[in-house]
Each structure stands twice: as structure tokens, then as C-alpha cells.
Amino acid sequence: MAVHGGRTELTLISLNVSWYTGFLVIGGLYASWTIGRLYNKARKIVQRADRAPTSKILGLATSTATGLATIRAFGSTAAYMEQMHNHVDDLSKARRYFWIANRWLGLQMSLVGIMFGVGTGASLLLSESATLNPSIFGFALTFSMRFSSVVFKAINGFGAFETAAITADAIAAFQYLETEDQGGIETASNWPSTGRIEINGLTVRYSDAQPPVLNNIDLTVAPGQRVGIVGRTGAGKSTLLLALLRMMEPEKGTIAIDGIDVSKVRLHDLRRNIGYIPQNPALFSGTVRSNLDSFDQYSEDQLEHALQQVMLGAKADSSTTLNLDSVVVAGGDNVSHGQRQLLCLARMLLRKHKLIILDEATSAVDDFTDEAIQAVIHAVSEQTLVVVAHRLKTIASFDKIVVMDHGSIAEQGSPQDLFEAGGMFYRMVMSSEDSSELIARIRK
């Protein structure tokens, strides 16, 4: 009976120990889950703080490498180094908080592991099975001692996975961005055939919360006419050109080219059939030939003639000579800004667009390049030209001048008529440094 009673007592103790062990395991897992939630929440906040300085460092490094010669020429090296140091300091702060959170997690997991190990050892010492199976005791104690490191790796890995998933989700969000409507009517292959532009009551704004950028614009450009658009900064000159290409959709009014409303034309047809040269032209990595003729549509004689027209061919001035096999790096960084403008102009001449748009193409070029562009513009006879001009002498001999002010057309007419009217155009001419040359061109 004594032995039987002793066995009953040990069985009850083992049963209580089993319940205690189960409670210990559940408690350890719950504590680890709670700590892991707090850690992952802090980790996401720190990761967001890490992204901003990282992007700033990469952006500054890229811009510095691109404009290194300019930075050194103006003695701004110290200023850029100071900017980089500030960005690195911001990044180090974010990284420091990340490792503080990481070490906090390690400390908490160590405490949980100690409690779990001590509880497991105590329960095994009181367990009947421990006296009968020492191997089970050793295995359980070894496992409990490694509990904290295993759970730490699990929580840390889950946090890294969650951060990566957030990044992937941000990239995947790009597929839900609203894109331009590619539908519309299909135009003839030779559209526009005359280049006539009719703008009626055009009103454009950047967003519903902002005032209109263009207010009730009415403008007619005859086929083959050369039109210059001038005005102060912010007057709406470039916005008008963007509206022609449907980079901005009108709130009211219509734009018709050769009698066809551009809002009903397929974007691909519209932008393919209109020649456009921006203020900052873009070139692609390759050669001059590949930039002028990406799809091998023109003969070598045509390409050479286009280079001659813009004064870049073999017979041009030695300082600006390029040939068809000249190498062009990405963005055209190995050629001057003026040469990039002239190459884009040559590309437009090759395609023989009936409507060519230039957005301040001479605003950042030297006098020689400006003269070359003007010579090409004046040589164009059958194409319609719409030119936003920074230099008045570029458009002084044009057929029509449009003066814009605060999003509206203040004046329009021939250069001579506007000059004699004594309005805004007259004041712009008289305040120019080369006013005498401008007056001679206007009255020519």
C-alpha cells in the first residue's frame, strides 16, 4: 500500500508538472508574440525613416557626378560635401535606432529564454519521467536553452519579410496608377497635312483646387505660318504647348489641328505626327545616326543633309562638327546643350512634320547655336512653326507674335503692328539689350 500510495503521489505530481510545462510553453510563446509585435511595429517606423536619407544620398551622388565640373568651377565643393554629411548623419540616426530596437528584442528574448529554461528545468526535476529517462531531461533542457535564439531569429526574419513585402507592395502599386486614355479616332498617315491650328475658348488648370493657368484662349494659326509666343515667366506659354500635345487636358474649349479636335485623336498619332523640341532635349545612348534615325528609315545622304542644315556636318565649324558615327552617351552628356538642341532639330527636319513646336529652344544656348537655330527656322517654308521664345530676336521676323500675360492673350498680330501699337510687345523690345537690332528686324 505504501508503494502504491507513493506511485499515486508521483503520478499526480507528474500530471501537475505536465500542466505546468504546457502553461509555460504557451506563456513563453505568447510573450514572444507580444514582444515581436512591438518590435515589428518599431522596425517599420525606423525603415521609413531610413528610406528618405538613403534616397537623398543616392540623388545627391548622381547629381554631383553629373555636374562635377560645374561644382568645382563655382567652388561649391564644400557645400555639397556638407549636404552629403548631413544626409549620412540622418541615415546613421535611423540605423542606430534600428540596432537599438534589434538589441532590445535580443534582450527580451534572452529574458524569456531564461524564464523558459529555468521553468523547464524545475518541471523536469519534479517529473517522474526525468528520473527514468535522463536523455529526455538533457534534450528538453538543451532545447529550452536554445528557445530564445530560435524565436529571436524567427521574429527578426518575419520583420525583414514584412518590410520587404511593404516595398514590393509599393512597387506593385504603380500598376494601379491612372494612365492616359489611349483611345480615339485614327488619323490619316499624313495628318496634319497643312498644320492649321484653331484654339477656341481654351481653359486649362493643373488641378481643381488651383486657379486656371490658361483663361479663355482664342488663337488661329494659318498653314505655314510662323508664330512666336512671348511673355513673362508664368504667363502660360509652355502650358499652351502642353495643351496642344494633350499633356494637359482642357477644362473648357477645344483645340483643332486641320479641323480635327485633338481631344478625339489617339495620343500615339497626335504626338508622333507633331514635331516637338523641349527646352531640355533628350538623346539616347548610341551614335548620332541612331539618335537621328532610330528605325533606319532614311538614307545616309538624307542624314548628312540634315546635319548640314543645322550646321553640325563635316563642312560646319570645326568646334561643332559631328559625324553620323560620333558616340552619344545616355542623355547626351558628352555633347553640349546647344548640340543636343541642334540634333533634335535635325531629327525634326528629317521627319518633315507639318507642325513643329519649339519650347524655348534657344534659352540656354550660345550665340552661334542661336544663329544656327534661327537660320534653320527661317529656312523652313512649308511647315507651321509655333515657337516659345526666350530671346526676342528669334521671333522678331516671324509672321505673328502672341503676347501672353497671366494665362491670357494680351496681344497678337504681326511684329510691326504690335511694335507700332506701343503695348506690351513694344515695352519688351525697348527694354531689351539689343533693342536696336530688334527694331531693325521688325521693320525689315
C-alpha positions in Angstrom: 0.0 0.0 0.0 2.8 2.3 0.8 4.4 1.7 -2.6 1.1 2.1 -4.3 0.4 5.3 -2.5 3.9 6.6 -3.5 3.2 5.9 -7.1 -0.1 7.7 -7.0 1.6 10.7 -5.5 4.2 10.7 -8.2 1.6 10.3 -10.9 -0.3 13.4 -9.5 3.0 15.3 -9.4 3.8 14.3 -13.0 0.3 15.4 -14.1 0.7 18.8 -12.4 4.2 19.2 -13.9 2.8 18.4 -17.4 0.1 21.1 -17.0 2.7 23.5 -15.7 5.0 22.7 -18.6 2.2 23.3 -21.1 1.3 26.6 -19.4 5.0 27.6 -19.5 5.3 26.9 -23.2 2.1 28.8 -24.0 3.1 31.7 -21.8 6.6 31.8 -23.5 5.1 31.8 -27.0 2.5 34.5 -26.0 5.3 36.7 -24.5 7.4 36.2 -27.7 4.4 37.1 -29.9 3.7 40.3 -27.9 7.3 41.4 -28.0 7.5 40.5 -31.7 4.5 42.8 -32.5 6.1 45.7 -30.7 9.4 45.1 -32.4 8.0 44.8 -35.9 5.9 48.0 -35.4 9.1 49.9 -34.3 11.0 48.3 -37.2 8.6 49.6 -39.8 8.8 53.1 -38.4 12.6 53.0 -38.5 12.6 51.6 -42.0 10.5 54.5 -43.2 13.0 56.9 -41.6 15.8 55.0 -43.3 14.4 55.4 -46.8 14.4 59.2 -47.0 18.1 59.8 -46.3 19.0 56.9 -48.5 17.2 58.3 -51.5 18.7 61.7 -50.8 22.2 60.3 -50.7 21.7 58.5 -54.0 20.1 61.6 -55.6 22.9 63.8 -54.4 25.6 61.3 -55.6 24.0 61.2 -59.0 23.6 64.9 -59.4 27.1 65.5 -58.1 28.7 63.1 -60.6 26.8 64.7 -63.4 27.7 68.3 -62.6 31.1 67.7 -61.1 32.8 70.2 -63.4 30.3 72.9 -62.7 30.5 72.3 -58.9 34.3 72.7 -59.0 34.2 75.7 -61.3 32.0 77.6 -58.9 33.9 76.5 -55.8 30.8 74.7 -54.3 32.6 71.5 -53.3 32.4 72.3 -49.6 28.7 73.0 -49.8 28.0 69.6 -51.5 30.2 67.8 -49.0 28.3 69.4 -46.2 25.0 68.2 -47.7 26.3 64.7 -48.1 27.5 64.7 -44.4 24.1 65.8 -43.3 22.4 63.1 -45.2 24.8 60.5 -43.9 24.1 61.7 -40.3 20.4 61.4 -40.9 20.9 57.8 -42.2 23.2 56.9 -39.3 20.5 58.1 -36.8 17.9 55.8 -38.5 20.3 52.9 -38.5 21.2 53.5 -34.8 17.6 53.3 -33.8 17.2 50.2 -35.9 20.0 48.4 -34.0 18.7 49.7 -30.7 15.4 48.1 -31.4 17.2 44.9 -32.6 19.2 44.7 -29.4 16.1 45.3 -27.3 14.5 42.4 -29.0 17.5 40.3 -28.3 17.4 41.3 -24.6 13.7 40.5 -24.2 14.1 37.1 -25.9 17.0 36.3 -23.6 14.8 37.1 -20.6 12.0 34.9 -22.0 14.6 32.2 -22.7 15.9 32.3 -19.1 12.4 32.1 -17.6 11.5 29.3 -20.0 14.8 27.4 -19.3 14.5 27.7 -15.5 10.8 26.7 -15.6 11.6 23.7 -17.8 14.5 22.6 -15.6 12.4 22.9 -12.5 9.5 21.0 -14.0 11.8 18.2 -15.2 13.4 17.8 -11.8 9.9 17.2 -10.3 8.8 14.9 -13.1 8.8 11.1 -12.7 9.9 10.6 -16.3 13.1 12.6 -15.6 14.3 10.0 -13.1 13.6 7.2 -15.5 14.8 8.8 -18.8 17.9 11.1 -18.3 18.2 11.5 -22.0 14.8 13.2 -22.1 15.9 15.6 -19.4 19.0 16.5 -21.3 17.2 17.0 -24.6 14.5 19.2 -23.1 16.9 21.3 -21.1 19.1 21.8 -24.3 16.0 22.8 -26.3 14.8 25.2 -23.7 18.2 26.9 -23.7 18.1 27.5 -27.5 14.5 28.7 -27.3 15.3 32.4 -27.1 17.8 32.3 -30.1 15.3 30.4 -32.3 12.4 32.7 -31.5 14.7 35.8 -32.0 15.6 34.6 -35.5 12.0 33.8 -36.3 10.8 37.3 -35.2 13.7 39.1 -36.9 13.1 37.1 -40.1 9.4 37.8 -40.1 10.1 41.5 -39.6 12.5 41.5 -42.6 9.9 39.7 -44.7 7.2 42.2 -43.7 9.4 45.1 -44.6 10.3 43.5 -48.0 6.6 42.9 -48.6 5.8 46.5 -47.9 8.4 47.5 -50.5 7.0 45.0 -53.0 3.5 46.4 -52.4 4.7 49.9 -53.1 6.2 48.8 -56.4 3.1 46.9 -57.3 1.0 50.0 -56.7 2.5 51.5 -59.8 0.2 49.2 -61.9 -2.8 50.9 -60.4 -1.7 54.4 -61.4 -4.1 56.2 -63.7 -2.8 56.2 -67.3 -3.7 58.4 -70.2 -6.5 57.3 -72.4 -5.0 55.7 -75.5 -8.3 55.5 -77.4 -9.6 57.9 -80.1 -10.0 58.2 -83.8 -7.3 57.0 -86.1 -6.0 59.8 -88.4 -4.5 59.6 -91.8 -0.8 58.9 -92.1 -0.2 62.4 -93.5 -2.1 64.2 -90.8 -1.6 67.1 -90.2 -1.3 67.9 -93.9 -1.4 71.7 -93.6 -0.6 72.5 -89.9 -3.6 74.8 -89.3 -4.4 75.3 -85.6 -7.6 76.6 -84.2 -8.0 77.2 -80.4 -11.4 78.3 -79.1 -12.2 79.3 -75.5 -9.4 77.1 -74.1 -9.3 77.0 -70.3 -6.7 74.8 -68.5 -5.9 74.2 -64.8 -3.4 71.9 -63.1 -5.9 70.7 -60.5 -9.5 71.5 -59.4 -8.1 73.3 -56.3 -5.9 75.7 -58.3 -6.9 78.7 -60.4 -6.8 78.3 -64.2 -3.4 78.5 -65.9 -5.0 79.4 -69.2 -8.1 81.6 -69.4 -10.4 81.5 -72.5 -7.6 81.4 -75.1 -8.7 82.1 -78.7 -5.9 81.7 -81.3 -5.8 80.8 -85.0 -2.5 79.8 -86.8 -2.7 79.6 -90.5 -1.0 76.8 -92.5 2.8 77.5 -92.9 2.7 80.5 -90.5 5.5 81.1 -88.1 4.1 82.2 -84.7 6.2 83.3 -81.8 4.8 83.2 -78.2 6.3 85.6 -75.7 5.6 86.7 -72.2 6.8 86.8 -68.6 7.6 83.7 -66.6 4.4 82.0 -65.5 2.3 83.7 -68.3 1.2 80.3 -69.6 3.4 79.9 -72.7 4.7 76.4 -72.1 1.3 75.3 -70.8 -0.3 76.2 -74.1 2.2 74.0 -75.9 1.5 71.1 -73.5 -2.2 71.5 -74.1 -1.6 71.2 -77.9 0.1 67.8 -77.2 -2.6 66.8 -74.7 -0.1 66.7 -71.8 -2.8 68.6 -70.1 -6.5 68.1 -70.8 -8.6 71.3 -71.2 -11.3 72.1 -68.7 -13.2 74.0 -71.4 -12.7 74.9 -75.0 -11.3 73.0 -78.0 -8.0 72.6 -79.9 -8.3 71.6 -83.6 -5.5 70.8 -86.0 -6.5 70.7 -89.6 -10.1 70.7 -88.5 -9.8 67.7 -86.2 -10.4 68.1 -82.4 -7.1 66.8 -80.8 -9.1 65.5 -77.8 -10.6 62.9 -80.1 -7.4 61.8 -81.7 -5.3 58.9 -80.4 -2.4 60.1 -78.3 0.0 58.0 -80.3 -1.0 59.6 -83.6 -1.1 63.1 -82.1 2.4 63.0 -80.6 4.0 61.1 -83.4 2.9 63.5 -86.1 3.8 66.7 -84.3 7.5 67.8 -84.1 8.3 68.9 -80.5 11.6 70.2 -79.2 11.7 70.8 -75.4 13.8 73.3 -73.6 15.9 70.4 -72.2 16.3 68.0 -75.2 16.9 64.2 -74.6 19.3 62.0 -76.5 19.8 58.2 -76.2 22.9 56.1 -75.8 24.3 55.2 -79.1 25.5 57.2 -82.1 24.4 60.4 -83.9 23.0 58.1 -86.6 20.8 56.1 -84.1 19.5 59.3 -82.5 18.5 60.8 -85.8 17.2 57.6 -87.4 16.2 55.0 -84.8 14.3 52.8 -87.2 16.6 53.0 -90.3 14.1 55.0 -92.4 16.4 57.4 -94.1 19.4 57.2 -96.4 22.9 58.3 -95.4 22.6 61.3 -97.8 19.5 62.4 -96.0 21.1 62.1 -92.6 24.2 64.0 -93.8 22.0 66.7 -95.3 20.1 67.1 -92.0 23.3 67.6 -90.2 24.4 70.2 -92.7 21.1 72.1 -92.3 21.7 72.5 -88.6 25.4 73.3 -89.1 26.8 70.2 -87.4 28.1 68.3 -90.5 31.6 67.8 -91.8 31.6 71.2 -93.5 30.5 73.1 -90.4 32.7 74.9 -88.0 35.4 72.6 -86.6 34.2 73.3 -83.0 30.8 71.9 -83.7 31.5 69.2 -86.2 29.8 65.8 -85.6 29.5 62.8 -87.9 27.0 60.1 -88.1 29.2 57.7 -86.2 30.0 60.0 -83.3 29.3 58.4 -80.0 26.5 59.7 -77.8 26.3 58.7 -74.2 23.0 58.4 -72.3 21.3 61.8 -72.1 23.8 63.3 -74.5 26.1 64.3 -71.7 29.2 64.1 -73.9 27.9 66.9 -76.3 27.0 70.5 -75.4 23.5 71.7 -74.7 23.4 73.6 -78.0 24.5 70.5 -80.0 21.7 68.5 -78.3 19.2 71.2 -79.4 20.6 71.1 -83.0 20.4 67.3 -83.2 16.8 67.3 -82.0 16.1 70.0 -84.7 17.8 67.8 -87.3 15.6 64.9 -86.3 12.5 67.1 -86.7 13.7 68.2 -90.2 14.2 64.6 -91.3 10.7 63.6 -90.3 9.2 66.6 -92.2 6.4 67.4 -89.8 3.9 69.9 -91.0 3.6 71.3 -87.5 6.8 71.9 -85.4 6.7 73.2 -81.8 9.8 74.7 -80.1 9.6 75.3 -76.3 12.3 78.0 -75.6 14.8 76.0 -77.7 17.3 79.0 -77.6 17.0 80.0 -74.0 20.2 78.2 -72.8 22.4 78.2 -75.9 25.3 80.3 -77.1 25.0 83.0 -79.8 26.4 80.7 -82.5 23.9 78.0 -81.8 21.1 80.6 -81.6 22.1 81.9 -85.0 22.1 78.3 -86.4 18.6 77.6 -85.0 17.3 80.9 -86.3 18.8 80.1 -89.8 17.0 76.7 -89.8 13.8 78.3 -88.6 13.9 81.0 -91.3 14.7 78.3 -94.0 11.5 76.4 -93.1 8.9 77.4 -95.7 6.1 74.9 -95.8 5.9 73.8 -92.1 3.8 75.6 -89.4 6.1 76.8 -86.6 5.0 77.6 -83.0 7.9 78.9 -81.0 8.0 79.9 -77.4 10.9 82.3 -77.4 13.2 83.5 -74.6 15.2 85.8 -77.0 13.0 88.2 -78.9 15.4 88.3 -81.9 14.5 84.6 -82.5 10.9 85.6 -83.4 11.3 89.3 -84.4 10.8 88.4 -88.1 8.0 85.9 -87.6 4.6 86.2 -89.3 2.7 86.5 -86.0 3.5 87.3 -82.4 1.3 86.3 -79.4 2.0 88.1 -76.1 0.7 86.2 -73.1 0.1 87.6 -69.6 -1.4 85.8 -66.6 -2.8 83.0 -68.7 -4.5 85.1 -71.3 -3.5 86.5 -74.7 -2.8 90.2 -74.1 -1.8 91.0 -77.8 -1.5 89.2 -81.1 -0.5 90.3 -84.5 2.5 90.9 -86.8 5.7 92.2 -85.0 5.5 95.5 -86.8 1.8 96.1 -85.9 2.4 95.2 -82.2 5.5 97.4 -82.0 3.7 100.4 -83.5 0.8 99.8 -81.1 3.0 100.7 -78.2 1.8 97.9 -76.0 3.5 95.1 -74.0 5.5 93.9 -77.0 6.8 97.4 -77.6 7.9 97.7 -74.0 9.6 94.3 -74.2 11.5 95.3 -77.3 12.6 98.7 -75.8 13.8 97.1 -72.6 15.9 94.5 -74.4 19.7 94.9 -74.5 19.7 94.5 -78.3 16.7 96.8 -78.9 18.3 98.5 -81.9 18.9 95.2 -83.7 15.3 94.0 -82.8 13.8 97.2 -84.2 15.7 96.8 -87.5 14.5 93.2 -87.8 10.9 94.2 -87.0 10.9 97.0 -89.6 12.7 95.0 -92.2 
